[in-house]
Structures are given as C-alpha cells and as structure tokens.
Amino acid sequence: MTFRATLLTLYPEMFPGPLGHALAGKALASGLWALDALQIRDFALDRHRSVDDTPAGGGPGMVMRADVLARAIDAAAPPDDPRPRLLMTPRGRPLTQARVRDLAAGPGAIILCGRFEGVDERIVAARHLEEVCVGDVVLSGGEAAALLLLDACIRLIPGVMGKSESGTEESFSEGLLEYPQYTRPQTFEGAAIPDVLTSGDHAKIRAWRRAQAQAVTRERRPDLLGPGKEEPARRS
C-alpha cells in the first residue's frame, strides 16, 4: 500500500517543495509515497474563479466558500476513498506524534489548506473534515502546516529512514522529549562527551538516556508528564 497525499490548495506550486528533497524526495521518486496537488480555483464556476466571499454577519477578510470546496473535495475523494480528510487550521486539535503514527500507517490523507479568514463552517460537517493544528500560531495559509504534517508522516513510512529505531527513539515516542545527543570530537570548546556514553556499558547508557529524557521533559514540557500523569514506564 502506497501512502498517497492529495492536497487541495490555492498554491499547488508549493508542493512538493521541501518534500521533494532529502529522504522524503528519494522516497517520492521511488514510489514509497505519492502526492497530488489540486488547484481549488479549478472548481469555481464563475468567470473570475472565485473561491471566497465576505463573512456572514460582517467582519474583516474573506471566507472560503463551502460549495467550491465541496466540489474540490468530491473530485479528490470519492465516497469509497478510505483516506481521512484533514483541514489545516489553528482552531483544530493539536497534532501529536501518536496521530502522525496512525496516519503514516494508513493509506494517506486528503488535506485541505485553508486561506483568508478560514472556511465556511458548513463544509467541515458536510465533508467530515478533521481539523488539525500544528501549533499555537497563525500562518498565512494551511500549506506550510500541510508540509509539516506530511514530513512527520513520510519519515515513518517503512523504507524511508535507514534504521527503524530512528522513528522510535526520539521526542514524543514514549511520552518524553529526546535525550541529549553527542558525537565526535570527544572534547568541544572544553566540553567533553559524558563518560557514560563512551563506557561501552549499554545498560548504564540506557539508564542515563532515560534519566536525561525525563529531566528535559520536566524542565521544558511538564505538560507531557502532568498534572495527574505518571512518567512513562521504562521500555524493556
């Protein structure tokens, strides 16, 4: 099964963008995943190819029209398409590594990239869109968020990364941030690699990394541990 992403956007030229390079680009070229970027304006019916209109009730900006988006979604995803339909929006549920793993293990996704003041609320319910947020920030549009989401998914597709451990021993994989990493030279500007990492004692190395991950998480992201949360159990 090939992971297939279909992007609905006003700027299809933004794709694959950075996903056409490095590991993601190699995987795209080899067929481990596939990408289609559809121009939403192609589904507008008026001569101006209008995709937005003024907000009902007044207010600044413009809102993407439900009828145009419905035609675009229906063209991209027939009723029997099993892929989830995602809407990139700052009002969505926060994207988590657990959700990324689920998406990466599936057939792909239909991703709607919002613009302007957002989309007509009726399209969310009518086409069963899952609203996804990549951070507590507001972007110019959903394209950058979609690139982030896809990058997170693609790297977990079997065959994309060189070692399977790369997808498991990292931040959020066990509810903790990743432990500090070191490499040569042994000493850099007076700071040495911790002795335990060069000891050859793998049990001590695992224990040190676990303790470091817990300490970093407590300091930088205590929300991952509590309140009311216990530190994740040690992996055997």
Number of C-alpha atoms within 10 A of each C-alpha: 9 13 21 18 19 20 27 25 24 21 16 16 11 13 18 19 12 13 19 14 13 10 17 24 19 15 22 20 13 11 13 19 21 16 17 14 19 21 14 24 20 14 19 18 12 9 6 8 13 16 21 23 13 14 17 9 5 8 9 9 12 18 20 22 21 19 17 20 25 18 15 21 23 11 12 18 17 9 9 6 12 13 18 17 20 20 26 26 27 21 16 15 14 15 14 14 16 13 12 17 18 12 22 20 17 17 16 25 22 22 29 28 23 23 20 15 17 22 22 18 12 13 18 18 10 10 15 13 17 18 19 22 22 21 15 9 9 12 14 11 20 27 24 17 22 24 18 14 20 21 16 18 22 27 19 20 22 15 13 19 16 11 10 13 9 11 16 12 14 15 15 15 14 18 18 24 22 19 18 9 8 10 8 8 10 13 11 9 6 6 9 12 15 12 10 15 17 11 10 10 10 12 8 13 16 15 13 16 17 17 13 17 21 21 16 16 22 17 10 10 14 15 12 17 16 11 8 7 10 9 15 12 8 9 7 3
